[in-house]
Amino acid sequence: MRVPPGLGPEEAQRLEEFRQQAARALDALLPASVGDVRPAGDDPASYAGRRGGVVHTVRLSVHPDPGSPEPACRDIPEKGLTCVALTLDDGTPARAHRQAVADRAVTEVSLQYRSGRSTVALSVSPARSGAGGTPVTAGDLVRVAESPRFRELIAYADENPVAWGGAAS
């Protein structure tokens, strides 16, 4: 990973260790259809799930919550977007989105919610080729978010935000 601007060496090392820990948790918690999850590229929120020659994009971001009201959960048919408001098992309100990927019969699935002082977003996008179809359901992402291992990871990220704009902790 390229060191983000304004991030000192200790912070860069902590971010890389978090990414490795997050990848291990996502690899263990996401369904096998996503494949082996590893950090990907320079964006701290980017991961790749690889199963054979099929690569799915996985994104996990934990950002300080701006304190603004949650946007309404609504469907936007012209964009192929559906939204379902739900409640995690600990009472946390969440929104699950499904969005059709342009010109393909596959769907990106995402989950957003607030945890501590942060907003958490987890999404899985199908491979660019469309191979492997839509690898997860909203229920799969809810199960990840409700797992003790993932909650510990998010609690750490919330308590130890990265000291530069926009990165996952």
ABEGO torsion letter per residue (X at the ends): XBBBBGBBAAAAAAAAAAAAAAAAAAAAABBAAAEBBBBBEABAABBBBBBEABBBBBBBBBBBBAGBBBBBBBBBAAAGBBBBBBBBAAGBBBBBBBBBBBGBABBBBBBBBBBEABBBBBBBBBBAAGBGEBABBAAAAAAAAABAAAAAAAAAAAABBBABBGBBX
